[in-house]
Amino acid sequence: MSSYETLLFSKDDGIAWVSLNRPKVRNAINQQMQNDLRHLWDEVRYDNDIRCVVLTAEGESFCTGIDRNEAISDSNTDAMAAGDYPGYPTPWMYDDPGRDVGPKARDCWKPVIAAVNGMACGGAFYILGEVEFIIAADDATFFDPHVTYGMTAAFEPIQMLTKMPFQEIMRMSLLGADERMSAERAREIGLVTEVVPRDELRERAAWAARVIADAPPLAIQGTMRALWTALEVSRHQGIEMANLFTRIGSDAATFRAGQERFASGKRVEWRLR
């Protein structure tokens, strides 16, 4: 198992726990964290012992985006203001600093649950836009400060269009740092699936991760592939492709075991959300 400079990483019975670990700068993403996240998703992708990931953060904030203290020097800022991005021969070239920090960008199709506390803003959406669902602590807030500081909000809100209604992400993007979305409002619009007391956040995420990790991995990943694909194609195309996902994502042994569990009359002890 790898060790990382900016992440805490551990495995426990099919569940990987990943925690962003730059609390002194509110877990802002510097170059080292970009590298660590890229390597992390590659490791998770190929580790058959990992069936679900819980992604959280150390300290009082989840993530405040790209570390501007590292990313923008005086010379870079002056050049960008003049319309000249250093290192690029034409305006049509740009290396997005967040392009590798999310699991889907690295073709990692293990389910990822984000457990968010405190501030989650700007570049944090590169990651949150690619997780399966979000559980938030009651102190979580969401916002995008780009326009407040003279930058176009583009990559991050586009990532979040799969998780937020258009008018909500537009409002967040245009109001910048002047307004923050509460955890409860995020739940109302479907951005987060559950809001819990701060001290229960990891426990609630662990419960969901345990259920997912105990399910057949082939069926879990097939379900994920089907639903993510459906976000990007028409309904008719999605239904047609469901035939393929169902066929590939079905394993005879696990299907038989599931039918036997159902026939036995025993039912799971469910909880109400």
C-alpha positions as CSV (number, residue, x, y, z in Angstrom):
1,M,0.0,0.0,0.0
2,S,1.4,3.4,-1.0
3,S,2.0,6.3,1.3
4,Y,1.2,9.9,0.3
5,E,2.5,13.3,1.4
6,T,-0.9,15.1,1.3
7,L,-3.3,12.2,1.9
8,L,-4.1,9.8,4.6
9,F,-4.9,6.4,3.2
10,S,-5.9,3.1,4.9
11,K,-7.9,0.0,4.0
12,D,-10.3,-1.9,6.2
13,D,-12.2,-5.0,5.0
14,G,-13.0,-3.8,1.4
15,I,-13.3,-0.1,2.3
16,A,-10.5,2.5,1.5
17,W,-10.5,5.5,3.7
18,V,-8.9,8.6,2.1
19,S,-8.5,11.9,3.8
20,L,-7.2,15.1,2.3
21,N,-4.4,16.1,4.7
22,R,-3.4,19.8,4.3
23,P,-5.5,21.2,7.1
24,K,-3.3,24.3,7.7
25,V,-4.3,25.6,4.3
26,R,-7.9,24.2,4.4
27,N,-6.9,21.2,2.2
28,A,-6.2,23.4,-0.8
29,I,-4.9,21.4,-3.7
30,N,-1.2,22.0,-4.5
31,Q,0.9,20.2,-7.1
32,Q,1.8,17.5,-4.7
33,M,-1.8,16.8,-3.8
34,Q,-2.6,16.7,-7.6
35,N,0.1,14.1,-8.0
36,D,-1.0,12.1,-4.9
37,L,-4.7,12.0,-6.0
38,R,-3.7,10.9,-9.5
39,H,-1.6,8.0,-8.1
40,L,-4.3,7.2,-5.5
41,W,-7.0,6.7,-8.0
42,D,-4.7,4.5,-10.1
43,E,-3.9,2.4,-7.0
44,V,-7.6,2.1,-6.1
45,R,-8.5,1.1,-9.6
46,Y,-6.2,-1.9,-9.6
47,D,-6.6,-3.0,-6.0
48,N,-9.1,-5.9,-5.9
49,D,-9.3,-5.6,-2.1
50,I,-10.9,-2.2,-2.4
51,R,-14.6,-2.3,-3.1
52,C,-15.7,1.2,-1.9
53,V,-13.9,4.4,-1.0
54,V,-14.8,7.0,1.6
55,L,-13.2,10.4,0.8
56,T,-13.1,12.9,3.6
57,A,-10.7,15.6,5.0
58,E,-8.7,16.5,8.0
59,G,-9.3,19.7,9.9
60,E,-12.2,22.2,9.7
61,S,-12.7,22.3,5.9
62,F,-13.1,19.7,3.2
63,C,-11.2,21.5,0.4
64,T,-10.9,25.1,-0.7
65,G,-9.8,24.4,-4.3
66,I,-6.5,25.0,-6.0
67,D,-3.8,26.4,-3.8
68,R,-3.5,29.9,-5.2
69,N,-0.4,30.7,-3.1
70,E,1.5,28.0,-5.1
71,A,-0.3,28.4,-8.5
72,I,-0.1,32.1,-9.1
73,S,3.1,34.0,-8.9
74,D,3.4,37.8,-9.5
75,S,4.9,37.2,-12.9
76,N,2.2,34.7,-13.9
77,T,-0.6,37.0,-12.6
78,D,0.8,40.0,-14.6
79,A,1.1,37.8,-17.8
80,M,-2.4,36.4,-17.4
81,A,-3.9,39.9,-17.0
82,A,-2.3,40.8,-20.3
83,G,-3.9,37.8,-21.9
84,D,-0.6,35.8,-22.1
85,Y,-0.6,32.4,-20.3
86,P,3.0,31.5,-19.6
87,G,4.3,28.4,-21.4
88,Y,1.5,28.1,-24.0
89,P,2.2,29.0,-27.6
90,T,-1.4,29.8,-28.5
91,P,-4.6,30.7,-26.5
92,W,-6.0,27.3,-27.5
93,M,-3.8,25.4,-25.2
94,Y,-4.3,25.1,-21.5
95,D,-3.5,22.4,-18.9
96,D,-6.3,22.3,-16.4
97,P,-4.8,21.9,-12.9
98,G,-7.8,19.8,-11.8
99,R,-7.9,17.4,-14.7
100,D,-6.6,14.4,-12.8
101,V,-7.8,14.8,-9.2
102,G,-11.2,13.0,-9.6
103,P,-11.7,9.2,-9.8
104,K,-13.5,9.2,-13.2
105,A,-10.8,11.3,-14.8
106,R,-8.4,8.4,-13.9
107,D,-10.9,5.8,-15.2
108,C,-11.5,4.5,-11.6
109,W,-14.9,2.9,-11.4
110,K,-14.9,1.9,-7.7
111,P,-17.8,3.7,-5.8
112,V,-16.7,6.8,-3.9
113,I,-18.7,8.4,-1.1
114,A,-17.7,11.9,-0.1
115,A,-18.0,12.8,3.5
116,V,-17.9,16.6,3.6
117,N,-17.4,18.9,6.5
118,G,-16.7,22.7,6.6
119,M,-16.0,24.6,3.4
120,A,-16.1,22.9,0.0
121,C,-15.5,25.4,-2.7
122,G,-13.9,26.1,-6.1
123,G,-11.5,23.3,-7.1
124,A,-13.1,20.9,-4.6
125,F,-15.8,20.5,-7.2
126,Y,-13.4,18.6,-9.5
127,I,-13.5,15.8,-6.9
128,L,-17.1,16.2,-5.8
129,G,-18.4,16.2,-9.3
130,E,-17.0,12.7,-9.8
131,V,-18.1,10.9,-6.6
132,E,-21.2,8.7,-6.4
133,F,-22.9,10.7,-3.7
134,I,-22.2,13.1,-0.9
135,I,-23.0,13.0,2.8
136,A,-22.5,16.3,4.5
137,A,-21.9,17.4,8.1
138,D,-24.3,20.1,9.3
139,D,-21.5,22.6,9.2
140,A,-20.7,22.1,5.5
141,T,-21.0,25.0,3.1
142,F,-20.6,25.1,-0.7
143,F,-19.6,28.0,-2.9
144,D,-17.5,29.0,-5.9
145,P,-15.4,32.1,-5.4
146,H,-13.9,32.4,-9.0
147,V,-15.7,35.5,-10.2
148,T,-15.2,37.4,-7.0
149,Y,-11.4,37.2,-7.7
150,G,-11.6,38.0,-11.3
151,M,-11.6,34.5,-12.8
152,T,-14.2,32.8,-15.0
153,A,-15.9,29.9,-13.3
154,A,-16.0,27.2,-15.9
155,F,-14.4,23.8,-15.1
156,E,-15.8,23.5,-11.6
157,P,-19.5,24.4,-12.3
158,I,-19.6,22.3,-15.4
159,Q,-18.5,19.3,-13.2
160,M,-21.3,20.0,-10.8
161,L,-24.1,20.2,-13.4
162,T,-24.6,16.5,-13.0
163,K,-25.4,17.1,-9.3
164,M,-27.2,20.5,-9.2
165,P,-30.1,22.1,-11.0
166,F,-28.9,24.6,-13.6
167,Q,-30.3,27.7,-11.8
168,E,-28.6,26.7,-8.6
169,I,-25.1,26.2,-10.1
170,M,-25.6,29.4,-12.0
171,R,-26.5,31.3,-8.9
172,M,-23.5,29.8,-7.0
173,S,-21.1,30.7,-9.9
174,L,-22.4,34.3,-10.4
175,L,-22.6,35.2,-6.7
176,G,-19.1,33.9,-6.0
177,A,-17.8,34.3,-2.4
178,D,-20.7,36.6,-1.4
179,E,-23.0,33.6,-0.8
180,R,-22.5,30.2,0.6
181,M,-24.9,27.3,0.3
182,S,-25.7,25.6,3.6
183,A,-25.7,21.8,4.0
184,E,-29.5,21.8,4.4
185,R,-30.0,23.8,1.2
186,A,-27.6,21.4,-0.6
187,R,-29.8,18.5,0.6
188,E,-33.0,20.2,-0.6
189,I,-31.7,20.5,-4.1
190,G,-30.1,17.1,-4.2
191,L,-26.4,18.0,-4.1
192,V,-26.0,16.0,-0.9
193,T,-28.1,13.0,0.1
194,E,-27.9,13.3,3.8
195,V,-27.0,15.9,6.5
196,V,-25.8,14.7,9.8
197,P,-24.2,16.1,12.9
198,R,-20.5,16.7,12.5
199,D,-19.5,14.0,15.0
200,E,-21.6,11.4,13.1
201,L,-20.2,12.1,9.7
202,R,-17.7,9.2,9.4
203,E,-20.1,6.8,11.1
204,R,-22.8,7.5,8.5
205,A,-20.4,7.3,5.6
206,A,-19.0,4.0,7.0
207,W,-22.5,2.5,7.2
208,A,-23.1,3.2,3.5
209,A,-19.7,2.1,2.5
210,R,-20.1,-1.2,4.3
211,V,-23.3,-2.0,2.5
212,I,-21.7,-1.2,-0.9
213,A,-18.5,-3.1,-0.1
214,D,-20.5,-6.2,0.9
215,A,-22.4,-6.3,-2.4
216,P,-21.1,-8.1,-5.6
217,P,-18.4,-5.7,-7.1
218,L,-19.4,-6.6,-10.7
219,A,-23.0,-5.6,-10.1
220,I,-22.0,-2.4,-8.2
221,Q,-19.6,-1.3,-11.0
222,G,-22.1,-2.2,-13.7
223,T,-24.7,-0.1,-12.0
224,M,-22.3,2.8,-11.7
225,R,-21.3,2.6,-15.4
226,A,-25.0,2.4,-16.5
227,L,-26.0,5.5,-14.5
228,W,-23.0,7.7,-15.4
229,T,-23.5,6.8,-19.1
230,A,-27.1,7.7,-18.9
231,L,-26.1,11.2,-17.8
232,E,-24.4,11.8,-21.2
233,V,-26.7,10.1,-23.7
234,S,-30.4,10.3,-24.5
235,R,-33.0,8.3,-22.6
236,H,-33.5,5.9,-25.5
237,Q,-29.8,5.3,-25.9
238,G,-29.4,4.7,-22.2
239,I,-32.2,2.1,-22.2
240,E,-30.6,0.4,-25.2
241,M,-27.2,0.3,-23.5
242,A,-28.8,-1.1,-20.3
243,N,-29.0,-4.4,-22.1
244,L,-25.2,-4.4,-22.4
245,F,-24.6,-3.3,-18.9
246,T,-27.0,-5.8,-17.5
247,R,-25.4,-8.6,-19.4
248,I,-21.8,-7.7,-18.6
249,G,-22.6,-6.9,-15.0
250,S,-24.3,-10.2,-14.2
251,D,-22.4,-13.0,-12.6
252,A,-24.2,-16.4,-12.4
253,A,-22.9,-17.4,-9.0
254,T,-23.8,-14.0,-7.3
255,F,-27.2,-13.9,-9.1
256,R,-28.0,-17.4,-7.8
257,A,-26.9,-16.5,-4.3
258,G,-29.2,-13.5,-4.4
259,Q,-32.1,-15.5,-5.5
260,E,-31.5,-18.0,-2.7
261,R,-31.4,-15.2,-0.1
262,F,-34.7,-13.9,-1.4
263,A,-36.3,-17.3,-1.4
264,S,-35.2,-18.0,2.1
265,G,-37.6,-15.3,3.4
266,K,-34.8,-13.5,5.3
267,R,-34.8,-9.7,4.7
268,V,-32.1,-7.1,5.5
269,E,-32.5,-4.8,8.5
270,W,-33.1,-1.5,6.6
271,R,-32.9,2.0,8.0
272,L,-35.0,5.0,7.0
273,R,-33.3,8.1,5.7
